[in-house]
């Protein structure tokens, strides 16, 4: 299914436009960042690299270590202390090679960002670079991933993606719906999939939320629209997800993975739905769409619509701080 064009969106009941004025005090502010790629390649033994990680490590040494830097996560933290969002979402690839040391380091970083009540995480393909033992990997992040309903004790010690996700978290008027598209893939591939079990549970959640006065935000790592990334990096069951969105709708979809700023639209039952991706928040790239940034969404509810004022916070030319970037406004019918 092709994404709805911005022109169609502007002519319908939902639209996006430039907004030069600063957003007023918001009912709820959500910050979205993605793909920090925390790297601990020097802290693991040879046995950890007798798999796909070896190629990933070589790529890191030859290229990516020049394009990304963990130090920007401190810069991000400092800016979040200034902007003070109510909630932070991270859409995957917290680690680079899914090494146990990287999972632990990512947990430490999450703790600086906020409590599990304040921060929501969904995993990315680099977090499932290879199959990893639960206690050395996602167990570190479980409080940041699970929904408001705790996992049953029978599966809490070694849950799979279909046990945790979709994860529903409700914060005031905001329903955060986390999904996992992360799964190990073959060499040279970075594909993702939600899977039939998650899709069935997601349909149930969307049915339950239908008609409730909530602003629904779907979180996913891989882009759920066509044409953002190549086939070898795509979401393989995107058409199934698109069909659910077209039937039940959400108000906003946030993703990562593409390492570039991306704004698309999917058709929904009440009109086109914004689908927005952020580049890596640790990126040193200087190009406009790949430069490190995160986004703030100030969400205000009125009687018949949601007003969402969006501000991008991008790495400044000096590489020392995040500065105000483009601002836009969404008007979303309720």
Backbone bond lengths (Angstrom), bond angles and torsions (degrees), N, CA, C in turn:
res aa  C-N    CA-C-N  psi(-1)  N-CA   C-N-CA  omega(-1)  CA-C   N-CA-C  phi
1 X - - - 1.464 - - 1.520 108.76 -
2 X 1.302 117.78 125.65 1.454 121.71 -178.82 1.518 110.00 -77.07
3 X 1.346 117.96 145.26 1.450 119.84 177.51 1.511 111.43 -66.66
4 X 1.335 115.96 147.18 1.457 120.50 175.38 1.513 109.43 -67.18
5 X 1.304 117.81 140.77 1.453 121.29 -177.06 1.511 111.72 -77.25
6 X 1.355 118.52 155.39 1.460 120.39 175.77 1.513 112.83 -57.76
7 X 1.340 117.01 -33.03 1.458 119.49 179.00 1.520 111.75 -62.02
8 X 1.335 116.10 -42.98 1.452 120.22 177.38 1.513 110.70 -63.27
9 X 1.326 115.42 -40.61 1.450 118.89 -179.54 1.526 110.78 -62.40
10 X 1.316 116.85 -42.89 1.457 120.04 -177.85 1.515 112.14 -65.28
11 X 1.327 117.94 -25.83 1.457 120.43 -177.67 1.525 112.90 -91.53
12 X 1.332 117.74 -4.62 1.445 120.59 -177.15 1.512 112.41 -102.78
13 X 1.341 114.20 -161.72 1.452 119.19 -176.53 1.515 113.60 -78.78
14 X 1.323 117.28 -14.36 1.449 122.27 176.57 1.516 107.20 -117.26
15 X 1.336 116.93 137.60 1.458 116.96 -179.47 1.514 110.76 -146.91
16 X 1.312 114.90 165.56 1.448 122.77 177.30 1.515 107.35 -128.42
17 X 1.310 117.48 137.00 1.460 120.15 178.88 1.514 108.86 -146.29
18 X 1.326 117.64 162.57 1.442 121.33 176.05 1.522 109.17 -69.90
19 X 1.320 115.64 147.05 1.465 120.04 178.25 1.524 108.04 -135.70
20 X 1.306 117.32 109.02 1.455 120.88 -176.91 1.528 112.53 -82.60
21 X 1.338 116.12 -22.78 1.448 119.02 -178.94 1.527 110.53 -80.02
22 X 1.334 115.61 147.97 1.460 120.16 178.19 1.524 109.74 -67.43
23 X 1.344 117.61 140.77 1.464 119.20 -179.47 1.518 111.05 -64.75
24 X 1.324 117.96 143.66 1.462 120.56 177.21 1.518 110.22 -73.69
25 X 1.313 116.14 176.68 1.460 120.39 176.10 1.519 109.28 -55.54
26 X 1.330 116.10 129.91 1.461 120.56 -170.48 1.517 110.88 -101.82
27 X 1.316 114.13 155.68 1.468 120.14 174.52 1.525 109.61 -67.77
28 X 1.327 116.16 -41.50 1.460 120.13 -179.18 1.519 108.44 -154.75
29 X 1.339 116.48 134.92 1.460 121.35 -177.66 1.522 109.16 -119.13
30 X 1.322 115.78 123.59 1.464 122.87 178.38 1.517 108.63 -110.62
31 X 1.327 117.53 129.18 1.461 122.93 173.90 1.523 108.84 -101.26
32 X 1.327 116.04 134.74 1.465 121.49 -179.74 1.524 109.16 -119.41
33 X 1.341 116.29 122.31 1.459 121.24 171.75 1.527 108.66 -133.73
34 X 1.326 116.25 166.24 1.461 118.61 -173.94 1.521 111.13 -154.68
35 X 1.322 114.99 159.42 1.466 124.14 167.56 1.529 114.82 53.36
36 X 1.333 118.61 55.18 1.466 117.94 176.28 1.527 114.07 -68.20
37 X 1.332 117.78 -26.67 1.470 122.30 177.01 1.529 112.22 52.83
38 X 1.327 116.70 55.82 1.458 121.43 176.37 1.523 108.99 -65.81
39 X 1.334 116.13 129.64 1.462 120.93 -169.70 1.522 111.19 -121.26
40 X 1.326 115.57 129.56 1.468 121.98 176.66 1.524 109.67 -131.28
41 X 1.319 116.57 43.07 1.464 120.54 -173.01 1.523 112.14 -61.34
42 X 1.318 118.39 -27.78 1.453 120.41 -177.52 1.512 114.06 -85.44
43 X 1.324 117.81 2.38 1.466 120.98 -174.05 1.532 112.10 -111.84
44 X 1.321 117.88 22.02 1.460 120.81 -176.88 1.516 110.16 -131.31
45 X 1.324 114.81 158.76 1.446 120.38 -179.24 1.519 112.87 -85.79
46 X 1.316 115.43 168.70 1.458 121.21 -177.79 1.518 111.74 -57.82
47 X 1.329 117.93 -35.63 1.452 121.08 -177.99 1.509 113.96 -60.62
48 X 1.321 117.22 -25.11 1.461 120.75 179.64 1.526 112.15 -71.85
49 X 1.337 117.35 -13.14 1.467 120.36 -174.20 1.523 113.27 -110.56
50 X 1.326 116.87 10.04 1.467 119.42 178.86 1.524 109.57 -86.08
51 X 1.317 115.92 54.21 1.463 123.31 -176.95 1.537 107.56 -168.91
52 X 1.301 116.61 -158.22 1.466 122.19 -178.18 1.535 112.70 -60.53
53 X 1.333 116.72 -22.79 1.465 119.60 -178.71 1.532 112.28 -60.45
54 X 1.322 117.38 -28.78 1.462 119.90 -178.04 1.519 110.73 -59.74
55 X 1.349 116.55 -46.49 1.463 120.14 179.12 1.529 110.12 -65.73
56 X 1.335 116.74 -40.10 1.457 119.79 178.92 1.514 112.25 -62.69
57 X 1.333 116.00 -38.16 1.458 120.24 178.73 1.529 110.85 -66.73
58 X 1.320 116.62 -40.90 1.466 120.02 177.76 1.530 110.76 -63.08
59 X 1.314 116.49 -42.05 1.462 119.53 177.62 1.526 111.13 -62.28
60 X 1.325 115.46 -39.12 1.459 119.42 178.30 1.539 110.26 -61.87
61 X 1.316 116.41 -47.73 1.457 120.22 -177.62 1.526 112.20 -64.60
62 X 1.334 116.75 -37.40 1.456 120.40 -175.51 1.521 113.55 -81.95
63 X 1.349 117.33 -31.40 1.464 118.82 -172.92 1.526 113.95 -136.91
64 X 1.313 116.88 -58.12 1.457 118.51 -165.66 1.518 114.06 -65.23
65 X 1.325 117.97 -28.73 1.461 118.03 -179.91 1.524 111.32 -66.29
66 X 1.349 116.98 -18.88 1.463 120.56 176.54 1.529 111.32 -86.85
67 X 1.341 116.49 -17.83 1.467 120.99 -175.98 1.523 112.97 -99.74
68 X 1.337 117.33 -16.26 1.460 120.50 -175.83 1.517 110.12 -137.11
69 X 1.337 115.01 152.79 1.463 119.04 -178.82 1.524 109.64 -149.48
70 X 1.343 115.61 126.05 1.464 120.78 -179.66 1.522 112.32 -60.36
71 X 1.344 116.67 -24.09 1.456 119.53 -178.94 1.510 113.84 -60.05
72 X 1.328 117.16 -24.19 1.460 120.21 178.34 1.525 111.86 -67.08
73 X 1.318 117.49 -18.08 1.463 119.32 177.66 1.527 110.67 -68.75
74 X 1.325 117.13 -30.18 1.466 119.80 172.49 1.519 110.25 -68.69
75 X 1.331 116.66 -40.10 1.466 121.11 176.67 1.523 110.39 -61.90
76 X 1.326 116.53 -40.93 1.469 120.90 176.54 1.523 110.50 -61.56
77 X 1.319 116.83 -47.44 1.464 120.79 179.66 1.530 110.92 -55.99
78 X 1.321 116.73 -44.66 1.458 120.42 -179.14 1.523 111.44 -63.08
79 X 1.332 116.82 -37.41 1.466 118.51 179.59 1.524 111.23 -72.70
80 X 1.316 116.89 -36.63 1.466 119.53 177.36 1.528 111.32 -64.95
81 X 1.332 116.71 -29.11 1.449 119.42 175.05 1.523 111.43 -66.37
82 X 1.337 115.96 -27.06 1.471 119.91 177.57 1.528 111.28 -83.27
83 X 1.332 117.36 -42.98 1.468 119.92 -174.61 1.527 112.15 -82.42
84 X 1.318 117.82 -26.43 1.465 124.26 173.86 1.539 113.77 49.09
85 X 1.320 118.02 62.77 1.472 119.28 174.15 1.521 111.33 -67.73
86 X 1.321 115.19 158.79 1.463 119.59 176.11 1.523 112.03 -74.63
87 X 1.325 116.67 -29.80 1.459 120.51 -177.03 1.524 108.69 -149.62
88 X 1.336 115.60 149.27 1.464 122.36 179.55 1.518 108.36 -122.93
89 X 1.338 117.29 132.99 1.461 121.04 174.43 1.531 108.51 -118.35
90 X 1.321 115.22 140.38 1.469 122.47 179.59 1.518 107.15 -123.85
91 X 1.351 116.46 117.33 1.465 119.63 -172.67 1.536 112.33 -99.29
92 X 1.332 115.55 55.93 1.451 119.78 164.95 1.512 117.75 94.77
93 X 1.337 113.74 171.53 1.458 124.62 -176.68 1.522 111.38 54.72
94 X 1.323 115.56 50.12 1.451 119.68 172.85 1.522 110.00 -69.57
95 X 1.338 116.96 -32.68 1.458 121.81 176.99 1.526 109.41 -103.99
96 X 1.334 114.66 169.93 1.467 118.07 176.80 1.526 112.24 -105.41
97 X 1.330 116.85 -40.01 1.469 120.26 -177.68 1.520 112.15 -122.71
98 X 1.307 118.19 13.10 1.468 124.74 -177.74 1.532 111.85 52.30
99 X 1.324 115.68 38.58 1.458 121.14 175.75 1.529 109.80 -78.96
100 X 1.336 117.98 146.43 1.462 119.30 178.21 1.524 113.45 -52.87
101 X 1.334 117.58 -40.51 1.463 120.30 179.55 1.522 111.39 -64.52
102 X 1.333 117.13 -32.00 1.471 120.43 179.00 1.523 110.91 -71.07
103 X 1.331 117.24 -39.15 1.469 119.80 176.85 1.519 110.82 -61.83
104 X 1.334 116.65 -42.42 1.456 119.90 178.89 1.522 111.18 -65.67
105 X 1.347 116.94 -42.27 1.464 120.64 178.96 1.518 110.93 -64.94
106 X 1.327 116.89 -37.61 1.463 120.23 178.35 1.521 110.67 -66.31
107 X 1.340 117.48 -37.73 1.467 120.08 176.04 1.528 110.10 -60.74
108 X 1.339 116.40 -43.48 1.461 120.19 179.32 1.530 110.59 -61.27
109 X 1.333 116.24 -40.45 1.468 120.08 178.13 1.522 110.89 -64.82
110 X 1.317 116.99 -43.75 1.463 120.23 178.73 1.523 111.17 -58.85
111 X 1.316 117.05 -38.21 1.457 120.02 -179.51 1.526 111.74 -65.40
112 X 1.336 117.12 -29.90 1.469 118.51 175.10 1.526 111.31 -72.80
113 X 1.324 116.41 -27.40 1.466 120.83 -178.26 1.522 111.42 -74.94
114 X 1.323 117.92 -34.67 1.456 120.37 -178.68 1.512 110.74 160.56
115 X 1.307 115.77 179.84 1.458 122.20 178.44 1.528 109.56 -79.63
116 X 1.332 118.38 165.42 1.468 120.16 174.87 1.523 112.77 -58.12
117 X 1.312 118.36 -25.27 1.455 121.06 175.61 1.528 111.12 -68.07
118 X 1.339 117.00 -26.31 1.466 122.41 -174.56 1.519 114.12 -103.11
119 X 1.336 117.87 -12.33 1.467 121.74 -173.74 1.529 109.22 -132.15
120 X 1.332 115.78 133.37 1.464 122.00 177.85 1.525 109.41 -121.25
121 X 1.326 116.64 134.93 1.463 123.10 -176.56 1.520 109.79 -125.16
122 X 1.345 116.09 138.26 1.460 121.56 163.92 1.531 107.03 -122.08
123 X 1.331 118.70 147.74 1.461 120.78 -175.69 1.525 112.79 -82.20
124 X 1.338 114.48 160.56 1.461 121.44 175.76 1.511 111.53 -118.85
125 X 1.320 116.17 178.31 1.467 119.85 -176.52 1.528 112.42 -64.62
126 X 1.334 118.58 -31.64 1.464 119.67 177.26 1.525 111.75 -69.70
127 X 1.313 116.80 -22.92 1.462 120.40 175.50 1.528 111.65 -77.83
128 X 1.325 115.97 -11.05 1.468 122.31 173.36 1.522 108.63 -126.36
129 X 1.318 115.89 40.55 1.465 121.04 -178.12 1.524 110.31 -55.80
130 X 1.320 114.84 -41.78 1.468 122.76 171.34 1.529 106.70 -137.98
131 X 1.305 117.30 166.98 1.462 119.97 176.96 1.526 108.91 -68.00
132 X 1.323 115.47 131.16 1.450 120.35 -177.51 1.524 110.09 -126.56
133 X 1.319 115.90 152.99 1.457 121.64 179.93 1.525 108.61 -72.26
134 X 1.337 116.55 134.45 1.466 122.61 -171.91 1.530 112.62 -52.17
135 X 1.310 117.23 -47.14 1.459 119.95 -173.94 1.520 112.36 -69.45
136 X 1.334 117.37 -19.81 1.466 120.66 177.92 1.525 112.31 -98.13
137 X 1.312 116.64 5.62 1.466 118.10 -175.44 1.526 111.02 -136.41
138 X 1.326 117.44 -101.44 1.464 120.93 -170.36 1.524 113.77 -69.50
139 X 1.307 117.78 -15.98 1.463 119.03 176.06 1.522 111.30 -58.00
140 X 1.340 116.77 -30.20 1.464 121.04 178.14 1.537 111.74 -62.94
141 X 1.320 116.31 -29.84 1.470 120.11 -171.79 1.527 113.70 -106.91
142 X 1.312 117.86 -1.04 1.464 119.73 -170.94 1.537 113.33 -50.20
143 X 1.332 120.18 -43.22 1.471 118.01 -179.52 1.527 113.77 -61.39
144 X 1.333 117.15 -22.77 1.463 121.34 -179.76 1.531 112.18 -90.39
145 X 1.325 117.20 -12.24 1.460 120.67 -176.35 1.514 113.52 -105.89
146 X 1.332 117.93 -37.01 1.460 120.48 -171.24 1.522 111.15 -70.47
147 X 1.329 114.95 156.30 1.451 121.31 179.94 1.514 112.13 -76.34
148 X 1.333 115.22 -175.52 1.458 120.33 -179.80 1.529 112.20 -65.31
149 X 1.336 116.34 -28.74 1.466 120.11 175.81 1.533 108.51 -87.54
150 X 1.339 118.80 117.65 1.468 119.94 -178.41 1.519 111.69 -63.03
151 X 1.333 115.17 154.93 1.463 120.20 179.33 1.525 110.51 -66.86
152 X 1.332 116.75 146.23 1.470 119.35 173.60 1.525 110.67 -58.97
153 X 1.299 117.02 144.76 1.457 121.52 -177.38 1.519 111.71 -58.11
154 X 1.317 116.74 -30.17 1.471 120.63 -176.66 1.523 112.49 -65.44
155 X 1.325 117.96 -26.43 1.466 119.67 -178.22 1.520 112.45 -114.76
156 X 1.328 118.53 -6.40 1.459 121.45 -173.07 1.527 112.92 -65.47
157 X 1.336 117.84 -23.38 1.462 119.89 -177.31 1.517 112.97 -81.79
158 X 1.319 118.34 -20.04 1.468 120.61 179.29 1.530 109.89 -158.91
159 X 1.329 117.59 63.01 1.466 119.78 -176.24 1.526 112.14 -77.95
160 X 1.312 115.89 154.93 1.447 121.95 171.74 1.515 110.05 -99.44
161 X 1.347 117.96 173.89 1.465 120.37 -180.00 1.521 113.46 -55.72
162 X 1.338 116.65 -37.02 1.455 119.73 -179.42 1.516 113.72 -72.42
163 X 1.357 116.99 -15.19 1.458 120.53 175.37 1.530 111.07 -81.72
164 X 1.323 117.07 -37.31 1.464 122.15 -176.70 1.520 111.54 -86.92
165 X 1.321 115.67 -42.33 1.465 121.28 -172.67 1.525 111.48 -111.09
166 X 1.332 116.75 154.14 1.457 128.01 -6.73 1.530 110.82 -63.01
167 X 1.324 115.49 144.23 1.452 122.48 -179.34 1.525 108.55 -112.82
168 X 1.311 116.33 122.82 1.465 121.52 -178.30 1.515 109.81 -102.90
169 X 1.335 115.19 125.49 1.461 122.32 176.39 1.525 107.84 -127.76
170 X 1.314 117.27 127.28 1.461 120.80 179.26 1.519 108.56 -111.24
171 X 1.311 115.88 122.79 1.453 124.16 179.00 1.527 107.81 -124.40
172 X 1.320 116.47 105.13 1.462 123.01 -173.98 1.532 109.82 53.50
173 X 1.348 118.13 -116.83 1.463 121.09 -178.85 1.526 112.90 -91.48
174 X 1.318 118.11 8.33 1.459 122.54 -172.68 1.524 110.07 -108.92
175 X 1.333 116.38 128.44 1.461 121.97 173.31 1.526 108.30 -107.40
176 X 1.309 116.56 110.67 1.461 122.40 178.05 1.523 108.05 -94.29
177 X 1.338 116.08 122.07 1.462 121.43 -177.40 1.523 107.83 -115.96
178 X 1.322 116.51 102.54 1.458 120.95 -179.15 1.512 111.58 -88.76
179 X 1.328 116.48 134.77 1.462 122.13 175.42 1.521 109.05 -125.51
180 X 1.312 116.31 158.01 1.462 120.74 177.03 1.525 110.07 -116.38
181 X 1.327 115.40 119.35 1.465 120.75 172.87 1.520 110.35 -104.89
182 X 1.333 117.03 8.94 1.460 122.43 -175.26 1.517 110.75 -83.58
183 X 1.300 115.64 130.06 1.466 122.20 172.86 1.520 108.13 -160.89
184 X 1.322 118.33 149.31 1.458 119.92 178.60 1.524 111.16 -59.54
185 X 1.313 116.00 141.23 1.471 120.64 178.69 1.519 109.52 -128.34
186 X 1.316 115.28 167.84 1.458 120.91 -178.07 1.527 110.96 -68.68
187 X 1.322 115.21 165.30 1.456 121.42 177.15 1.525 110.06 -52.94
188 X 1.327 116.97 137.02 1.468 124.72 179.34 1.530 112.81 73.45
189 X 1.324 118.44 3.71 1.461 120.28 177.08 1.529 109.87 -112.56
190 X 1.328 115.63 151.30 1.467 121.94 175.66 1.520 108.80 -138.92
191 X 1.333 115.53 37.07 1.466 120.24 -178.89 1.525 110.60 -73.46
192 X 1.322 114.60 164.44 1.454 121.49 175.86 1.510 110.15 -139.31
193 X 1.309 115.98 165.76 1.462 121.21 176.89 1.523 108.24 -156.61
194 X 1.316 115.75 146.87 1.457 120.90 176.55 1.532 109.83 -85.35
195 X 1.310 116.89 -43.18 1.452 121.12 177.86 1.518 112.82 92.80
196 X 1.324 115.46 154.11 1.468 121.12 -174.85 1.526 112.42 -61.51
197 X 1.315 117.25 -38.64 1.464 119.28 -177.20 1.527 111.19 -64.45
198 X 1.329 116.49 -47.06 1.464 118.84 177.67 1.517 112.01 -64.22
199 X 1.321 117.35 -40.49 1.465 120.34 -179.42 1.524 111.04 -61.53
200 X 1.327 116.75 -40.25 1.473 119.90 178.64 1.522 110.68 -64.87
201 X 1.327 116.63 -42.91 1.463 120.04 178.53 1.520 110.97 -68.06
202 X 1.319 116.84 -36.18 1.465 119.98 178.14 1.523 111.05 -64.01
203 X 1.323 116.79 -39.94 1.461 119.25 177.69 1.522 110.43 -61.10
204 X 1.310 117.45 -41.58 1.471 120.57 178.30 1.527 111.07 -62.07
205 X 1.330 116.84 -43.65 1.466 120.62 179.63 1.518 110.73 -62.77
206 X 1.335 116.96 -45.10 1.467 119.84 -178.89 1.524 110.88 -65.31
207 X 1.324 117.20 -36.35 1.467 120.00 175.21 1.526 110.67 -62.53
208 X 1.315 116.97 -43.69 1.459 121.22 -178.40 1.525 111.92 -66.43
209 X 1.321 116.80 -33.63 1.464 120.72 -178.83 1.522 112.58 -82.45
210 X 1.314 116.77 -16.48 1.463 120.44 -177.05 1.525 110.56 -58.31
211 X 1.324 115.40 128.76 1.456 120.49 178.56 1.511 114.82 86.45
212 X 1.340 117.48 -10.17 1.462 119.42 178.15 1.534 109.61 -81.85
213 X 1.339 117.81 149.85 1.470 120.88 -177.28 1.522 111.90 -79.65
214 X 1.337 116.23 62.45 1.456 121.99 -176.54 1.519 110.53 -126.69
215 X 1.316 115.76 144.15 1.459 122.42 173.77 1.523 106.46 -91.46
216 X 1.319 116.54 110.70 1.457 122.67 -172.42 1.525 110.51 -92.96
217 X 1.337 115.60 123.33 1.467 121.82 178.29 1.520 107.87 -116.71
218 X 1.322 116.79 118.79 1.460 121.96 177.03 1.526 108.76 -92.48
219 X 1.326 116.57 128.88 1.463 123.47 -178.91 1.519 109.23 -111.24
220 X 1.331 116.37 130.67 1.455 121.73 -179.50 1.523 107.92 -153.92
221 X 1.316 117.27 152.74 1.469 119.35 179.49 1.528 111.75 -82.46
222 X 1.331 117.05 -55.08 1.458 120.42 -177.41 1.538 111.31 -75.50
223 X 1.309 119.18 143.47 1.469 120.42 177.45 1.526 111.14 -60.16
224 X 1.332 118.54 130.23 1.466 120.81 179.49 1.525 112.96 -89.03
225 X 1.321 117.54 10.86 1.465 122.05 177.75 1.526 108.99 -118.20
226 X 1.312 115.67 160.04 1.458 121.23 -177.70 1.524 111.35 -81.24
227 X 1.324 115.77 149.59 1.449 120.36 169.70 1.511 116.50 87.70
228 X 1.342 118.69 -2.25 1.459 120.17 179.95 1.525 110.80 -78.92
229 X 1.324 116.81 -40.65 1.460 122.56 179.07 1.527 108.60 -130.17
230 X 1.317 116.35 168.94 1.462 121.13 178.75 1.522 110.28 -71.28
231 X 1.326 115.18 166.27 1.468 120.02 -178.90 1.515 111.96 -59.67
232 X 1.317 118.43 -36.28 1.466 120.34 -177.83 1.524 112.36 -70.02
233 X 1.348 117.02 -8.57 1.473 120.65 178.53 1.532 111.53 -120.29
234 X 1.312 116.87 14.77 1.464 120.57 -168.29 1.529 112.82 -89.04
235 X 1.330 114.69 170.54 1.465 123.30 170.82 1.523 106.75 -87.85
236 X 1.321 116.83 111.67 1.459 119.63 -169.18 1.525 113.27 -71.03
237 X 1.328 117.83 -26.39 1.468 119.70 178.69 1.532 111.62 -109.11
238 X 1.333 115.70 32.00 1.469 120.38 177.43 1.529 112.84 -55.31
239 X 1.358 120.58 -40.74 1.468 118.86 179.77 1.528 113.40 -58.18
240 X 1.327 117.89 -36.36 1.465 120.39 178.86 1.519 111.14 -67.37
241 X 1.329 116.88 -40.40 1.456 120.04 177.05 1.528 110.60 -66.73
242 X 1.320 117.04 -42.22 1.465 121.02 179.17 1.527 111.29 -59.81
243 X 1.320 116.37 -37.46 1.463 119.92 179.15 1.526 111.14 -64.85
244 X 1.334 117.26 -40.65 1.464 120.10 177.00 1.523 111.35 -64.47
245 X 1.336 116.33 -42.14 1.459 120.45 179.89 1.524 110.30 -64.50
246 X 1.318 117.08 -41.42 1.462 120.40 179.53 1.524 111.41 -63.45
247 X 1.328 116.61 -31.54 1.461 120.07 -177.05 1.525 112.69 -83.05
248 X 1.339 116.71 -44.49 1.467 120.28 -171.59 1.530 113.11 -108.18
249 X 1.325 116.84 -29.85 1.452 120.84 177.87 1.519 114.50 77.03
250 X 1.317 114.87 156.27 1.459 125.76 164.76 1.522 104.74 -142.16
251 X 1.313 117.12 175.01 1.464 119.33 179.95 1.531 113.04 -93.84
252 X 1.336 117.23 -24.26 1.460 120.81 -175.49 1.517 108.66 -159.93
253 X 1.334 116.66 142.70 1.463 122.69 175.42 1.525 107.77 -124.32
254 X 1.335 116.57 129.42 1.462 122.47 -179.55 1.527 109.54 -119.99
255 X 1.343 116.46 137.26 1.463 120.67 -178.84 1.521 110.79 -144.08
256 X 1.336 116.30 176.20 1.461 123.60 176.96 1.515 110.05 -131.55
257 X 1.352 115.91 -132.43 1.463 123.58 168.65 1.532 115.20 72.60
258 X 1.318 119.54 -43.51 1.466 121.78 -172.46 1.520 112.47 -75.35
259 X 1.323 118.01 -16.39 1.463 122.83 -178.12 1.527 112.20 58.67
260 X 1.307 114.94 36.07 1.457 120.16 174.70 1.524 108.51 -157.70
261 X 1.315 115.63 158.09 1.451 120.29 175.34 1.519 108.97 -72.20
262 X 1.317 116.98 130.84 1.467 120.60 -176.67 1.522 109.14 -143.65
263 X 1.337 115.44 135.26 1.466 121.54 177.53 1.519 108.43 -131.62
264 X 1.316 116.43 115.90 1.450 123.17 -179.15 1.523 108.82 -132.15
265 X 1.328 116.18 -177.70 1.456 121.80 -179.06 1.521 109.19 -145.04
266 X 1.323 115.73 142.33 1.457 122.02 173.33 1.519 108.72 -120.69
267 X 1.328 117.43 145.25 1.466 119.24 177.96 1.522 111.30 -69.63
268 X 1.328 115.45 138.36 1.452 121.89 176.20 1.511 110.07 -130.64
269 X 1.317 119.00 173.62 1.467 121.55 -175.59 1.521 113.44 -65.57
270 X 1.351 118.13 -24.05 1.467 120.94 -179.68 1.515 112.42 -109.01
271 X 1.344 117.17 7.03 1.458 120.67 -178.23 1.520 110.52 131.70
272 X 1.319 117.32 177.00 1.465 120.97 -178.18 1.527 112.41 -61.72
273 X 1.330 115.65 145.25 1.456 123.60 -176.68 1.523 109.25 -112.43
274 X 1.341 118.83 125.96 1.470 120.63 177.38 1.525 111.23 -65.21
275 X 1.332 115.11 136.10 1.464 122.83 177.90 1.525 105.84 -127.39
276 X 1.332 117.56 113.45 1.460 120.86 -167.59 1.525 110.58 -128.50
277 X 1.329 114.62 131.13 1.455 121.09 178.81 1.511 111.78 -117.45
278 X 1.319 115.85 146.85 1.458 122.75 177.47 1.529 110.01 -111.11
279 X 1.338 117.42 148.71 1.465 120.33 173.50 1.522 111.06 -73.08
280 X 1.314 117.01 -179.59 1.455 120.57 177.17 1.523 109.73 -64.08
281 X 1.319 115.29 131.48 1.457 119.81 -178.78 1.530 111.47 -75.10
282 X 1.329 117.39 -7.38 1.465 120.83 175.98 1.526 112.32 -109.82
283 X 1.331 116.82 17.57 1.460 121.08 -175.07 1.530 111.85 -77.78
284 X 1.321 115.84 135.66 1.458 122.36 174.34 1.520 111.96 -97.08
285 X 1.330 117.11 3.24 1.466 120.56 179.66 1.525 110.32 -59.17
286 X 1.317 115.83 145.28 1.456 119.50 -178.22 1.525 112.69 -101.84
287 X 1.337 118.52 -9.50 1.456 120.31 179.04 1.517 109.72 -66.09
288 X 1.324 117.07 151.01 1.453 121.89 -172.37 1.523 113.16 -57.97
289 X 1.343 117.11 -43.11 1.465 118.27 -173.31 1.521 113.53 -87.16
290 X 1.356 118.39 -11.26 1.459 121.12 -177.86 1.528 113.26 -109.46
291 X 1.304 117.37 -5.60 1.456 120.78 -179.17 1.530 110.26 -64.53
292 X 1.337 116.30 143.13 1.466 120.94 179.93 1.521 110.07 -53.96
293 X 1.328 114.79 134.97 1.456 120.30 177.27 1.521 109.77 -164.79
294 X 1.311 113.86 164.56 1.456 120.94 168.40 1.514 106.95 -138.25
295 X 1.307 116.68 176.32 1.462 119.68 -173.15 1.521 110.23 -134.32
296 X 1.332 115.54 141.85 1.455 122.81 175.27 1.522 108.94 -108.20
297 X 1.327 116.27 134.16 1.469 122.32 176.08 1.526 107.96 -120.06
298 X 1.326 115.93 110.24 1.461 121.57 176.07 1.526 107.62 -93.99
299 X 1.334 116.38 112.86 1.468 122.63 -169.93 1.529 109.31 -109.44
300 X 1.318 115.53 123.10 1.463 121.47 -178.70 1.522 108.65 -125.09
301 X 1.320 116.58 132.06 1.459 121.37 179.60 1.528 110.12 -98.38
302 X 1.326 115.94 134.66 1.455 120.91 170.81 1.525 107.89 -122.35
303 X 1.319 117.30 -173.63 1.468 120.38 -172.80 1.521 112.75 -61.48
304 X 1.322 118.03 -39.30 1.459 120.28 -172.96 1.521 114.42 -126.02
305 X 1.331 117.50 8.32 1.464 118.41 -176.77 1.523 109.89 -161.87
306 X 1.313 114.04 165.24 1.454 123.16 169.89 1.526 107.72 -107.23
307 X 1.310 117.30 135.91 1.460 122.20 172.58 1.522 107.08 -109.76
308 X 1.322 116.32 122.65 1.463 121.53 -177.44 1.521 108.34 -120.78
309 X 1.304 115.77 114.79 1.463 120.97 177.17 1.523 108.28 -102.42
310 X 1.315 113.60 120.34 1.461 122.13 -172.23 1.523 109.49 -109.01
311 X 1.322 116.42 131.35 1.465 121.12 175.63 1.514 109.58 -130.09
312 X 1.319 117.75 124.79 1.455 122.21 174.08 1.522 108.95 -83.44
313 X 1.305 115.74 137.45 1.459 122.60 175.24 1.522 106.41 -114.44
314 X 1.338 117.36 109.83 1.455 120.66 -173.71 1.512 111.91 -114.93
315 X 1.317 115.11 155.41 1.453 121.18 -179.63 1.517 109.48 -64.29
316 X 1.326 116.02 127.52 1.453 120.46 -177.89 1.519 112.65 -69.48
317 X 1.329 115.58 169.16 1.463 121.09 -177.06 1.519 112.12 -61.84
318 X 1.331 117.18 -27.01 1.461 119.77 179.95 1.521 112.68 -81.76
319 X 1.347 117.41 -7.46 1.452 121.24 179.99 1.512 114.28 68.15
320 X 1.332 117.27 15.08 1.457 121.46 -174.44 1.520 113.75 -107.61
321 X 1.338 117.97 -17.54 1.457 120.18 -175.92 1.522 109.60 -157.74
322 X 1.325 115.29 159.80 1.453 121.69 173.05 1.523 108.50 -88.68
323 X 1.336 115.30 141.73 1.462 120.98 -178.32 1.528 108.88 -129.30
324 X 1.316 115.82 164.92 1.462 120.67 -179.61 1.520 110.49 -65.19
325 X 1.332 115.49 134.01 1.458 122.06 177.32 1.515 110.56 -116.32
326 X 1.334 117.63 -152.37 1.470 120.94 -178.60 1.520 112.53 -59.19
327 X 1.326 115.92 146.88 1.461 122.90 176.28 1.515 108.76 -122.27
328 X 1.306 115.64 141.75 1.465 121.11 178.83 1.517 108.68 -142.35
329 X 1.316 114.65 168.27 1.460 119.48 179.44 1.516 110.35 -135.10
330 X 1.333 116.04 132.30 1.452 121.94 173.93 1.527 108.91 -106.35
331 X 1.294 115.92 137.65 1.456 121.43 168.32 1.528 107.11 -114.03
332 X 1.328 116.10 116.86 1.460 121.14 -173.33 1.532 108.60 -118.86
333 X 1.330 118.15 119.73 1.479 119.87 177.20 1.507 110.82 -61.99
334 X 1.311 117.20 146.78 1.459 121.79 175.28 1.511 109.62 -93.82
